[in-house]
Structures are given as structure tokens and as C-alpha cells.
């Protein structure tokens, strides 16, 4: 039963069980501040903008590339850049969550 006396829903029961499992494993739930939420949203927009810009640059380069070897090289550059952007984005998010 909940604090108001009503029975718990299945969702509430499952969430309670998951919280108990997290506590048993030593995982603590951290509530983000409004400033952290805002910083995460800003970081996400910046990441998405970088990815979009890089994809546009890639498409432009591919339109002028007729050599299959050069096309493969451009594809590999795109994959490397996107992986780097993802890594950097994750590092920024981790720093925000830590409060840095």
C-alpha cells in the first residue's frame, strides 16, 4: 500500500524492487539539479549540431569524390570523427553529473 492507503500498482512494485536491487549493489540514485539538467540539454544540442555539421561536410565531400579508395577514406574519417564526438560528449556529461 502507498502512503495514502491505496494498493501499489505493478509499476510501483517493480520500481521498488529495482531500487532495492540497486541499493543491494551499492548503486545510489543521484538527483540532478536544474543547472545540471540545463547543462546536459545544452551539451546534447551542441553534440547534435557537431554531428549534423560533420555529416553535411561528409556528404559534400562524397559528391565530389569519384575514386573508390578516396570514398572509403572519407567514410573512415567520418566514423572516426563521430566516435570522437561521442566520446567527448560522454566525458562532458560525466563531468556535469559529477558537478564539475
N, C-alpha and C positions, 0 to 999 in steps of 0.2 A: 504494500500500500504506500501511496505517496503521503506527503506531509498533510494533505488536506483530507485524507481518509479514503480516497478513491484508489481502486486497484491500479497497478502499474501496467502499462501497455507492453507488448512484446518488445518494442523498440527500446523502451526504458530498461527492461530487464536485460536485454543484450548489451546495451551501453554500460550498465552497471557491472556486468560480468567482464566486459573488456577493460573497464577501469581497474577492477580488482586484479586482472591478469597483468596489466601494466604495472600496478603497484608491487605485485609479487616479483616482477622482473627488474624493479628499481627504476622504472620509467616514470618521470614526473611530467605532469601536464603544465605547460607554461602558457599563460595568457599574455597575448601581445598587447602593447599599449597602442593608443590611437596613432601616435607618432610612428611606431614601428609598422603598423598597417599601411600608413601613408607612404612610408619609405619603401615598403615592399611593392606597393602599387606603382610607384614612380620607377623603381628598378625594373619591374616587369615591362612597363611601357618602353623604357629605354632599350631593354633587351630585344623586344619585338621590333622596334624601329631599326636596330642594328641588323637584325636578321633580314628584315624586308629590304633594307638598302643593299645588303650583300647579295641577296637573291636577284635583285634588279641588275646590279652590276654584272653578275654572272650571266644572266640572260643576254645582256648587251654584248658581252664578250663572246658568248656562244654564237650569236648571229653573225659575227664577223670571222669565225673560226671554221675553216674548211678542212684542216688537217686532222685526221682522227687521233693522232698522237697528242696534238695540242689540245683537242677537246677532252681527252682523258686527263690531261694535266690540269685543265681548268676545273674539271669535276672533282679531282682530288683536292685542289686548293679550296674549293667550296666546302667540301666535307671537313677539312682541317679547320677552316675559319669558323664554321658552325659549331664544331666540337669545342673550339676555344671560347667562343661566345657563351656556350652553355656552361663550361667550367667557370668562367669568370662570373657569370650570373649566379651560379650556385654559391660561389665564395662570397659575393655581395650579400645574398640572402642569409647565409650563415652568420655573417658579421652583424647584420641588422638584428637577427634573432638573439644574438649574444649581447646586444646592446651597445655595440661599438660604433 
